[in-house]
């Protein structure tokens, strides 16, 4: 309930120099003053006060109290932050003291949810704050930070304003059905609709890059034994995690890690070499490799240029058929024995071909550039462009675009203004889902449940 004052530890659990207990709600200052004994009788907003920290009347620590008066705080409510020493036990003891004075333990994401409810954040900015916390790569951090600053929200607001102007035009033609006014309105509406459709198209296209950065791409490395799959895996991870030997069939199972390549995030799997085998364990590994191929979005098909192609290489190409596949020609540090005809066949079935020497760590940049090109990351400035990065946003933009195009079609073929208006209002309603003007309580709750307690 919003009328309750909540509290939680906002710093990570574990030993540290300092920890912060955050309190938000109408009673925040009253509770904090009972826990921190500071000398001034009046605590002013946005100033820090040193004092003794009490629990049941006993001094348990000393620290800093900071007060933020509503609405000038993260949540839009009165907020107090108590900074104490960062030991596990002392931090918990300070929180217990705060709770004993009447604060309620905050649930996951409750501070950010209150910021959203109180109009301090849009839903897309709130989502982005969670992504900043969870960021594991530089690209994820840059994109999430941009969204948290409101880059996407600003673009949505711009498009939304033009749509509201369109709806006003449509209502004018319905309320004042004078022929001259309607002709003028239709011309203005057609021009404005072209702008809206263009902007929505750009947002929709950005999802390919946004998803590649934030959600990651399911990627499998496949090839025959000893083609260099595990060497490529280690090169991409910049760490020797997969065992590499000259013995065929070393990799028996699927090994998975998340890695950043260029700007993309790859959920990367190294798989057993594809071949016929009588070994029971290896056969299981090969079946798992084929299952991983079926569920992966991107394939790195590794071929050994130092050996003549075999039936296993052709099987790899069959597995790649119809998939997003990049051919990785390995062992460029050795004489070429693979045939020109087979290389040409590779070129017809794989989207791109990259030459590497995993042994000598050569070809990494070329492979990264190829992935970036495939997912259009080079065309987007992650720090400044409006980018959609999850399925919820993509669904909303796609529906808004469909309805805007429906409105343009109705306008072009001379439909009555009320039909155009109906499509426009459906388009606006879909767009409003992104920043939760039209989002359901279930969606909002799902988003904030993913946050840590204290944020």
GUTORKE-191303 format. One record per residue (C-alpha): residue number from 1; residue in one letter; x, y, z. Coordinates in steps of 0.001 Angstrom, whole numbers, plus 500000, padded with zeros to 6 digits. Layout:
# residues N
+------+-------+--------+--------+--------+
| lolo | torgu |     px |     py |     pz |
+------+-------+--------+--------+--------+
|  NUM |     a |      X |      Y |      Z |
...
+------+-------+--------+--------+--------+
# end
This chain:
# residues 455
+------+-------+--------+--------+--------+
| lolo | torgu |     px |     py |     pz |
+------+-------+--------+--------+--------+
|    1 |     x | 500000 | 500000 | 500000 |
|    2 |     x | 501316 | 503464 | 499070 |
|    3 |     x | 500334 | 504931 | 502454 |
|    4 |     x | 502787 | 502606 | 504201 |
|    5 |     x | 506383 | 503599 | 504837 |
|    6 |     x | 508775 | 500977 | 503466 |
|    7 |     x | 512428 | 500180 | 504120 |
|    8 |     x | 515130 | 497863 | 502802 |
|    9 |     x | 518874 | 497488 | 502438 |
|   10 |     x | 519740 | 499082 | 499082 |
|   11 |     x | 523345 | 497938 | 498828 |
|   12 |     x | 524477 | 494427 | 497934 |
|   13 |     x | 524576 | 491831 | 500683 |
|   14 |     x | 528089 | 491095 | 501934 |
|   15 |     x | 530966 | 492810 | 503691 |
|   16 |     x | 531843 | 496283 | 502487 |
|   17 |     x | 533005 | 499677 | 503593 |
|   18 |     x | 529494 | 501105 | 503830 |
|   19 |     x | 525878 | 500019 | 503405 |
|   20 |     x | 522690 | 502015 | 502819 |
|   21 |     x | 519258 | 501456 | 504316 |
|   22 |     x | 516572 | 503283 | 502337 |
|   23 |     x | 513254 | 504402 | 503847 |
|   24 |     x | 510373 | 505818 | 501766 |
|   25 |     x | 506943 | 507118 | 502778 |
|   26 |     x | 505189 | 509742 | 504886 |
|   27 |     x | 506845 | 508568 | 508123 |
|   28 |     x | 510359 | 508230 | 506686 |
|   29 |     x | 511890 | 511171 | 508556 |
|   30 |     x | 510086 | 510411 | 511804 |
|   31 |     x | 511365 | 506819 | 511765 |
|   32 |     x | 514889 | 507801 | 510726 |
|   33 |     x | 515133 | 510345 | 513578 |
|   34 |     x | 514342 | 507580 | 516057 |
|   35 |     x | 517109 | 505413 | 514663 |
|   36 |     x | 519821 | 508037 | 514033 |
|   37 |     x | 520588 | 510397 | 516908 |
|   38 |     x | 521885 | 513493 | 515180 |
|   39 |     x | 522580 | 516770 | 516984 |
|   40 |     x | 520490 | 519215 | 514890 |
|   41 |     x | 516856 | 519465 | 515951 |
|   42 |     x | 515823 | 520258 | 512370 |
|   43 |     x | 516871 | 517986 | 509510 |
|   44 |     x | 516961 | 519885 | 506216 |
|   45 |     x | 516454 | 518192 | 502835 |
|   46 |     x | 519478 | 517232 | 500723 |
|   47 |     x | 521947 | 517614 | 503593 |
|   48 |     x | 523940 | 514910 | 505363 |
|   49 |     x | 523929 | 514565 | 509155 |
|   50 |     x | 526349 | 512502 | 511208 |
|   51 |     x | 524931 | 510697 | 514226 |
|   52 |     x | 524804 | 507605 | 516422 |
|   53 |     x | 522673 | 504700 | 515204 |
|   54 |     x | 520441 | 503157 | 517853 |
|   55 |     x | 518643 | 499861 | 518358 |
|   56 |     x | 516437 | 499500 | 521448 |
|   57 |     x | 518177 | 502523 | 522949 |
|   58 |     x | 521685 | 501065 | 522526 |
|   59 |     x | 524301 | 502515 | 520207 |
|   60 |     x | 525159 | 499883 | 517565 |
|   61 |     x | 526998 | 502022 | 514996 |
|   62 |     x | 527532 | 505546 | 513771 |
|   63 |     x | 526731 | 506849 | 510316 |
|   64 |     x | 525154 | 509421 | 508039 |
|   65 |     x | 521477 | 510379 | 507635 |
|   66 |     x | 520314 | 512050 | 504411 |
|   67 |     x | 516763 | 513337 | 503879 |
|   68 |     x | 514998 | 513931 | 500538 |
|   69 |     x | 511656 | 515695 | 500825 |
|   70 |     x | 508792 | 514789 | 498492 |
|   71 |     x | 508463 | 515183 | 495592 |
|   72 |     x | 512201 | 515736 | 495121 |
|   73 |     x | 513292 | 512147 | 495649 |
|   74 |     x | 513686 | 508943 | 493650 |
|   75 |     x | 510253 | 507624 | 494695 |
|   76 |     x | 508509 | 511007 | 494766 |
|   77 |     x | 507847 | 510450 | 498498 |
|   78 |     x | 509760 | 511526 | 501598 |
|   79 |     x | 512933 | 509412 | 501545 |
|   80 |     x | 515660 | 508939 | 504152 |
|   81 |     x | 518873 | 507033 | 503625 |
|   82 |     x | 520978 | 505787 | 506516 |
|   83 |     x | 524588 | 505051 | 505642 |
|   84 |     x | 526269 | 502710 | 508134 |
|   85 |     x | 529305 | 500442 | 508170 |
|   86 |     x | 528966 | 497628 | 505657 |
|   87 |     x | 529189 | 494518 | 507787 |
|   88 |     x | 526500 | 491897 | 507224 |
|   89 |     x | 525317 | 491785 | 510841 |
|   90 |     x | 525449 | 495527 | 511562 |
|   91 |     x | 523565 | 496342 | 508363 |
|   92 |     x | 520811 | 493873 | 509230 |
|   93 |     x | 520688 | 495266 | 512782 |
|   94 |     x | 520134 | 498812 | 511477 |
|   95 |     x | 517347 | 497578 | 509185 |
|   96 |     x | 515719 | 495743 | 512086 |
|   97 |     x | 515804 | 498936 | 514132 |
|   98 |     x | 514094 | 500835 | 511289 |
|   99 |     x | 511423 | 498141 | 510956 |
|  100 |     x | 510827 | 498155 | 514710 |
|  101 |     x | 509912 | 501847 | 514503 |
|  102 |     x | 507033 | 501183 | 512118 |
|  103 |     x | 508462 | 500760 | 508631 |
|  104 |     x | 507321 | 497819 | 506500 |
|  105 |     x | 509835 | 495617 | 504666 |
|  106 |     x | 509892 | 496622 | 500993 |
|  107 |     x | 509122 | 494002 | 498367 |
|  108 |     x | 511222 | 493452 | 495223 |
|  109 |     x | 511332 | 496604 | 493107 |
|  110 |     x | 508910 | 498484 | 495380 |
|  111 |     x | 510938 | 501700 | 495511 |
|  112 |     x | 511106 | 501872 | 491704 |
|  113 |     x | 507443 | 500915 | 491434 |
|  114 |     x | 506524 | 503845 | 493689 |
|  115 |     x | 508655 | 506121 | 491500 |
|  116 |     x | 506645 | 504915 | 488495 |
|  117 |     x | 503252 | 505284 | 490252 |
|  118 |     x | 504176 | 508774 | 491447 |
|  119 |     x | 505118 | 509881 | 487940 |
|  120 |     x | 508870 | 510065 | 488507 |
|  121 |     x | 509588 | 507396 | 485887 |
|  122 |     x | 507909 | 505950 | 482822 |
|  123 |     x | 507658 | 502169 | 482666 |
|  124 |     x | 510335 | 501864 | 479980 |
|  125 |     x | 512737 | 503932 | 482111 |
|  126 |     x | 511941 | 501780 | 485143 |
|  127 |     x | 512661 | 498627 | 483105 |
|  128 |     x | 515940 | 500165 | 481987 |
|  129 |     x | 517049 | 500811 | 485581 |
|  130 |     x | 516695 | 497092 | 486247 |
|  131 |     x | 518712 | 496391 | 483100 |
|  132 |     x | 521471 | 498779 | 484217 |
|  133 |     x | 521779 | 496784 | 487442 |
|  134 |     x | 521824 | 493470 | 485543 |
|  135 |     x | 524150 | 494636 | 482733 |
|  136 |     x | 526975 | 492158 | 482102 |
|  137 |     x | 528502 | 493756 | 478982 |
|  138 |     x | 529489 | 497253 | 477889 |
|  139 |     x | 526814 | 497247 | 475162 |
|  140 |     x | 524098 | 496271 | 477643 |
|  141 |     x | 525201 | 499044 | 479986 |
|  142 |     x | 525258 | 501708 | 477259 |
|  143 |     x | 521819 | 500787 | 475924 |
|  144 |     x | 520225 | 500403 | 479364 |
|  145 |     x | 521745 | 503667 | 480577 |
|  146 |     x | 520380 | 505463 | 477503 |
|  147 |     x | 516888 | 504075 | 478120 |
|  148 |     x | 517103 | 504932 | 481823 |
|  149 |     x | 517869 | 508547 | 480854 |
|  150 |     x | 514637 | 508546 | 478843 |
|  151 |     x | 515837 | 508253 | 475244 |
|  152 |     x | 513122 | 505764 | 474314 |
|  153 |     x | 510459 | 507564 | 476386 |
|  154 |     x | 511262 | 510851 | 474634 |
|  155 |     x | 510784 | 509250 | 471212 |
|  156 |     x | 507496 | 507645 | 472288 |
|  157 |     x | 506297 | 511012 | 473631 |
|  158 |     x | 507191 | 512692 | 470330 |
|  159 |     x | 505315 | 510116 | 468238 |
|  160 |     x | 502404 | 510132 | 470692 |
|  161 |     x | 502025 | 513927 | 470394 |
|  162 |     x | 501798 | 513676 | 466608 |
|  163 |     x | 499178 | 510934 | 466973 |
|  164 |     x | 497136 | 513077 | 469355 |
|  165 |     x | 497255 | 515892 | 466778 |
|  166 |     x | 496048 | 513391 | 464160 |
|  167 |     x | 493146 | 512336 | 466354 |
|  168 |     x | 492230 | 515997 | 466920 |
|  169 |     x | 492146 | 516460 | 463118 |
|  170 |     x | 489925 | 513421 | 462744 |
|  171 |     x | 487494 | 514655 | 465391 |
|  172 |     x | 487380 | 518051 | 463681 |
|  173 |     x | 486245 | 516473 | 460425 |
|  174 |     x | 483600 | 514452 | 462266 |
|  175 |     x | 482286 | 517427 | 464260 |
|  176 |     x | 482518 | 519924 | 461374 |
|  177 |     x | 481873 | 517910 | 458208 |
|  178 |     x | 482366 | 520849 | 455868 |
|  179 |     x | 483872 | 519605 | 452605 |
|  180 |     x | 486675 | 522195 | 452441 |
|  181 |     x | 487726 | 521600 | 456049 |
|  182 |     x | 487773 | 517829 | 455472 |
|  183 |     x | 489998 | 518172 | 452387 |
|  184 |     x | 492507 | 520293 | 454297 |
|  185 |     x | 492397 | 517945 | 457276 |
|  186 |     x | 493001 | 514889 | 455074 |
|  187 |     x | 496099 | 516463 | 453529 |
|  188 |     x | 497527 | 517363 | 456932 |
|  189 |     x | 496662 | 513955 | 458329 |
|  190 |     x | 498339 | 512111 | 455444 |
|  191 |     x | 501573 | 514030 | 456009 |
|  192 |     x | 501481 | 513486 | 459774 |
|  193 |     x | 500670 | 509783 | 459338 |
|  194 |     x | 503698 | 509358 | 457087 |
|  195 |     x | 505871 | 510744 | 459899 |
|  196 |     x | 504275 | 508471 | 462523 |
|  197 |     x | 504607 | 505370 | 460333 |
|  198 |     x | 508242 | 506180 | 459552 |
|  199 |     x | 509114 | 506628 | 463245 |
|  200 |     x | 507297 | 503459 | 464275 |
|  201 |     x | 509065 | 501538 | 461512 |
|  202 |     x | 512436 | 502754 | 462814 |
|  203 |     x | 511559 | 501673 | 466331 |
|  204 |     x | 510388 | 498275 | 465127 |
|  205 |     x | 513609 | 497729 | 463148 |
|  206 |     x | 515692 | 498659 | 466204 |
|  207 |     x | 514445 | 495566 | 468038 |
|  208 |     x | 516780 | 493300 | 466105 |
|  209 |     x | 519777 | 495145 | 467538 |
|  210 |     x | 518194 | 495810 | 470934 |
|  211 |     x | 517333 | 492161 | 471467 |
|  212 |     x | 520805 | 491073 | 470354 |
|  213 |     x | 522306 | 493320 | 473025 |
|  214 |     x | 519940 | 492821 | 475952 |
|  215 |     x | 518335 | 489402 | 475596 |
|  216 |     x | 521210 | 487736 | 473763 |
|  217 |     x | 521341 | 485434 | 470740 |
|  218 |     x | 521186 | 481658 | 471153 |
|  219 |     x | 524317 | 480609 | 469259 |
|  220 |     x | 525745 | 477141 | 468607 |
|  221 |     x | 529218 | 476251 | 467346 |
|  222 |     x | 529013 | 473158 | 465151 |
|  223 |     x | 531452 | 471236 | 463012 |
|  224 |     x | 533104 | 467853 | 462584 |
|  225 |     x | 535655 | 466632 | 465170 |
|  226 |     x | 538954 | 468537 | 465210 |
|  227 |     x | 537651 | 471368 | 463015 |
|  228 |     x | 538498 | 473812 | 465815 |
|  229 |     x | 535136 | 474337 | 467517 |
|  230 |     x | 536490 | 474374 | 471051 |
|  231 |     x | 539426 | 476562 | 469981 |
|  232 |     x | 536926 | 479078 | 468563 |
|  233 |     x | 534864 | 478828 | 471762 |
|  234 |     x | 537941 | 479616 | 473862 |
|  235 |     x | 538929 | 482473 | 471546 |
|  236 |     x | 535502 | 484084 | 471881 |
|  237 |     x | 535547 | 483700 | 475671 |
|  238 |     x | 539197 | 484827 | 475853 |
|  239 |     x | 539663 | 481953 | 478291 |
|  240 |     x | 540605 | 478266 | 478002 |
|  241 |     x | 537358 | 476743 | 479264 |
|  242 |     x | 536877 | 474030 | 476633 |
|  243 |     x | 539407 | 471185 | 476420 |
|  244 |     x | 541373 | 471278 | 473170 |
|  245 |     x | 543343 | 468199 | 471985 |
|  246 |     x | 544308 | 466504 | 468716 |
|  247 |     x | 542113 | 463556 | 469696 |
|  248 |     x | 538843 | 463491 | 467753 |
|  249 |     x | 535710 | 463496 | 469883 |
|  250 |     x | 537189 | 465348 | 472893 |
|  251 |     x | 533999 | 467366 | 473413 |
|  252 |     x | 531248 | 464978 | 474531 |
|  253 |     x | 528583 | 467376 | 475793 |
|  254 |     x | 527229 | 470891 | 475243 |
|  255 |     x | 529231 | 473589 | 477078 |
|  256 |     x | 527506 | 476962 | 477441 |
|  257 |     x | 528557 | 480485 | 478454 |
|  258 |     x | 527425 | 484044 | 477731 |
|  259 |     x | 529932 | 486169 | 475868 |
|  260 |     x | 530016 | 489639 | 474326 |
|  261 |     x | 531087 | 489711 | 470670 |
|  262 |     x | 531283 | 493162 | 469156 |
|  263 |     x | 528101 | 494766 | 470404 |
|  264 |     x | 526051 | 491571 | 470576 |
|  265 |     x | 525521 | 489230 | 473513 |
|  266 |     x | 525861 | 485577 | 472533 |
|  267 |     x | 524423 | 482745 | 474612 |
|  268 |     x | 527145 | 480534 | 473208 |
|  269 |     x | 527236 | 476729 | 473103 |
|  270 |     x | 530183 | 474530 | 472135 |
|  271 |     x | 528960 | 471154 | 470886 |
|  272 |     x | 530261 | 467660 | 470195 |
|  273 |     x | 531748 | 467055 | 466748 |
|  274 |     x | 529243 | 465767 | 464197 |
|  275 |     x | 530196 | 462314 | 462901 |
|  276 |     x | 529125 | 458687 | 462988 |
|  277 |     x | 530212 | 457064 | 466226 |
|  278 |     x | 529795 | 453757 | 468041 |
|  279 |     x | 530758 | 455287 | 471386 |
|  280 |     x | 527614 | 455514 | 473521 |
|  281 |     x | 528624 | 458699 | 475362 |
|  282 |     x | 529781 | 460446 | 472186 |
|  283 |     x | 526528 | 459495 | 470400 |
|  284 |     x | 524544 | 461183 | 473178 |
|  285 |     x | 526714 | 464282 | 472797 |
|  286 |     x | 526139 | 464337 | 469024 |
|  287 |     x | 522361 | 464099 | 469497 |
|  288 |     x | 522514 | 466974 | 471971 |
|  289 |     x | 524526 | 468975 | 469460 |
|  290 |     x | 521813 | 468489 | 466835 |
|  291 |     x | 519135 | 469473 | 469370 |
|  292 |     x | 521094 | 472626 | 470142 |
|  293 |     x | 521255 | 473448 | 466425 |
|  294 |     x | 517459 | 473151 | 466199 |
|  295 |     x | 516892 | 475595 | 469074 |
|  296 |     x | 519621 | 478113 | 468190 |
|  297 |     x | 519066 | 481321 | 466264 |
|  298 |     x | 522648 | 481686 | 465036 |
|  299 |     x | 525156 | 479036 | 463980 |
|  300 |     x | 528927 | 479238 | 463679 |
|  301 |     x | 529686 | 476408 | 461246 |
|  302 |     x | 533379 | 475595 | 461638 |
|  303 |     x | 535315 | 474048 | 458731 |
|  304 |     x | 538961 | 472981 | 458685 |
|  305 |     x | 540686 | 474486 | 455643 |
|  306 |     x | 543739 | 472262 | 456122 |
|  307 |     x | 541754 | 469084 | 455346 |
|  308 |     x | 539741 | 467928 | 452334 |
|  309 |     x | 536014 | 468182 | 452963 |
|  310 |     x | 534248 | 465020 | 454115 |
|  311 |     x | 530667 | 463783 | 454353 |
|  312 |     x | 530562 | 465236 | 457881 |
|  313 |     x | 531234 | 468704 | 456442 |
|  314 |     x | 528323 | 468243 | 454049 |
|  315 |     x | 526154 | 467171 | 456990 |
|  316 |     x | 527103 | 470399 | 458757 |
|  317 |     x | 525885 | 472353 | 455730 |
|  318 |     x | 522613 | 470395 | 455752 |
|  319 |     x | 522125 | 471305 | 459423 |
|  320 |     x | 522763 | 474961 | 458561 |
|  321 |     x | 520251 | 475036 | 455721 |
|  322 |     x | 517599 | 477681 | 456340 |
|  323 |     x | 519319 | 478954 | 459508 |
|  324 |     x | 521233 | 482159 | 460274 |
|  325 |     x | 524616 | 480555 | 459694 |
|  326 |     x | 528088 | 482053 | 459531 |
|  327 |     x | 530756 | 479814 | 458001 |
|  328 |     x | 533983 | 479988 | 459997 |
|  329 |     x | 536918 | 478678 | 457971 |
|  330 |     x | 539527 | 477758 | 460587 |
|  331 |     x | 543285 | 477023 | 460493 |
|  332 |     x | 544217 | 479763 | 458055 |
|  333 |     x | 547773 | 479375 | 459412 |
|  334 |     x | 548025 | 476066 | 457500 |
|  335 |     x | 548073 | 475221 | 453750 |
|  336 |     x | 544605 | 475008 | 452207 |
|  337 |     x | 543343 | 471545 | 451314 |
|  338 |     x | 539601 | 472227 | 451297 |
|  339 |     x | 538307 | 472479 | 447725 |
|  340 |     x | 537288 | 475632 | 445946 |
|  341 |     x | 534003 | 473968 | 444947 |
|  342 |     x | 533116 | 473242 | 448571 |
|  343 |     x | 533933 | 476806 | 449585 |
|  344 |     x | 531569 | 477997 | 446856 |
|  345 |     x | 528856 | 475687 | 448203 |
|  346 |     x | 529423 | 477134 | 451665 |
|  347 |     x | 528887 | 480589 | 450197 |
|  348 |     x | 525484 | 479603 | 448824 |
|  349 |     x | 524168 | 478101 | 452102 |
|  350 |     x | 525719 | 480364 | 454763 |
|  351 |     x | 524982 | 484066 | 455163 |
|  352 |     x | 528621 | 485063 | 455592 |
|  353 |     x | 532058 | 483456 | 455521 |
|  354 |     x | 534849 | 484447 | 457919 |
|  355 |     x | 538433 | 483150 | 457869 |
|  356 |     x | 540202 | 482662 | 461207 |
|  357 |     x | 543103 | 480975 | 462959 |
|  358 |     x | 541733 | 480164 | 466394 |
|  359 |     x | 545156 | 478805 | 467370 |
|  360 |     x | 546801 | 482178 | 466654 |
|  361 |     x | 543810 | 484234 | 467871 |
|  362 |     x | 543311 | 485701 | 464378 |
|  363 |     x | 539945 | 486648 | 462891 |
|  364 |     x | 538163 | 487717 | 466096 |
|  365 |     x | 537500 | 491268 | 464869 |
|  366 |     x | 536242 | 490043 | 461496 |
|  367 |     x | 533794 | 487658 | 463170 |
|  368 |     x | 532611 | 490395 | 465553 |
|  369 |     x | 532054 | 492775 | 462628 |
|  370 |     x | 530080 | 490086 | 460777 |
|  371 |     x | 527748 | 489514 | 463748 |
|  372 |     x | 527295 | 493267 | 464190 |
|  373 |     x | 526391 | 493597 | 460519 |
|  374 |     x | 523964 | 490677 | 460690 |
|  375 |     x | 522116 | 492238 | 463637 |
|  376 |     x | 522402 | 495814 | 462338 |
|  377 |     x | 524348 | 496998 | 465366 |
|  378 |     x | 526569 | 499227 | 463296 |
|  379 |     x | 523580 | 501335 | 462247 |
|  380 |     x | 522576 | 502196 | 465825 |
|  381 |     x | 524174 | 504413 | 468464 |
|  382 |     x | 523348 | 502498 | 471648 |
|  383 |     x | 524099 | 505530 | 473820 |
|  384 |     x | 521806 | 507991 | 472050 |
|  385 |     x | 519293 | 506335 | 469694 |
|  386 |     x | 515813 | 505228 | 470731 |
|  387 |     x | 515951 | 501416 | 470753 |
|  388 |     x | 513379 | 498854 | 471860 |
|  389 |     x | 514926 | 495871 | 473581 |
|  390 |     x | 512267 | 493446 | 474801 |
|  391 |     x | 509295 | 491528 | 473451 |
|  392 |     x | 506742 | 493651 | 475337 |
|  393 |     x | 507950 | 496842 | 473681 |
|  394 |     x | 508248 | 495171 | 470279 |
|  395 |     x | 504685 | 493844 | 470454 |
|  396 |     x | 503323 | 497285 | 471349 |
|  397 |     x | 505225 | 499058 | 468568 |
|  398 |     x | 504242 | 496414 | 465999 |
|  399 |     x | 500559 | 496738 | 466865 |
|  400 |     x | 500750 | 500533 | 466849 |
|  401 |     x | 502400 | 500415 | 463407 |
|  402 |     x | 499780 | 498024 | 462002 |
|  403 |     x | 496952 | 500288 | 463147 |
|  404 |     x | 498694 | 503431 | 461861 |
|  405 |     x | 499066 | 501787 | 458446 |
|  406 |     x | 495388 | 500795 | 458633 |
|  407 |     x | 494531 | 504448 | 459277 |
|  408 |     x | 496683 | 505555 | 456326 |
|  409 |     x | 494976 | 503027 | 454073 |
|  410 |     x | 491534 | 504204 | 455183 |
|  411 |     x | 492558 | 507812 | 454573 |
|  412 |     x | 494031 | 507051 | 451146 |
|  413 |     x | 490921 | 505212 | 449924 |
|  414 |     x | 488576 | 507945 | 451105 |
|  415 |     x | 486979 | 506171 | 454048 |
|  416 |     x | 484845 | 508232 | 456386 |
|  417 |     x | 486705 | 510110 | 459163 |
|  418 |     x | 485228 | 507926 | 461896 |
|  419 |     x | 486909 | 504821 | 460399 |
|  420 |     x | 490250 | 506620 | 460249 |
|  421 |     x | 489702 | 507790 | 463822 |
|  422 |     x | 488978 | 504271 | 465039 |
|  423 |     x | 492316 | 502975 | 463675 |
|  424 |     x | 494206 | 505981 | 465052 |
|  425 |     x | 492843 | 505486 | 468553 |
|  426 |     x | 493762 | 501783 | 468460 |
|  427 |     x | 497274 | 502734 | 467339 |
|  428 |     x | 497636 | 505230 | 470189 |
|  429 |     x | 496329 | 502720 | 472709 |
|  430 |     x | 498941 | 500164 | 471570 |
|  431 |     x | 501761 | 502713 | 471770 |
|  432 |     x | 500703 | 503682 | 475279 |
|  433 |     x | 501476 | 500162 | 476491 |
|  434 |     x | 505227 | 500863 | 476257 |
|  435 |     x | 505201 | 503424 | 479048 |
|  436 |     x | 502213 | 501785 | 480772 |
|  437 |     x | 499513 | 504340 | 480103 |
|  438 |     x | 497559 | 501277 | 478949 |
|  439 |     x | 499553 | 498423 | 480558 |
|  440 |     x | 497737 | 495908 | 482737 |
|  441 |     x | 498472 | 495515 | 486439 |
|  442 |     x | 499727 | 491999 | 485676 |
|  443 |     x | 502374 | 493341 | 483273 |
|  444 |     x | 503473 | 496082 | 485672 |
|  445 |     x | 503738 | 493639 | 488581 |
|  446 |     x | 505725 | 491192 | 486445 |
|  447 |     x | 508243 | 493875 | 485509 |
|  448 |     x | 508912 | 495060 | 489064 |
|  449 |     x | 509030 | 491544 | 490495 |
|  450 |     x | 512316 | 491044 | 488609 |
|  451 |     x | 514000 | 493853 | 490582 |
|  452 |     x | 516094 | 493238 | 493676 |
|  453 |     x | 514761 | 494222 | 497105 |
|  454 |     x | 515981 | 497720 | 497928 |
|  455 |     x | 515608 | 499091 | 494406 |
+------+-------+--------+--------+--------+
# end
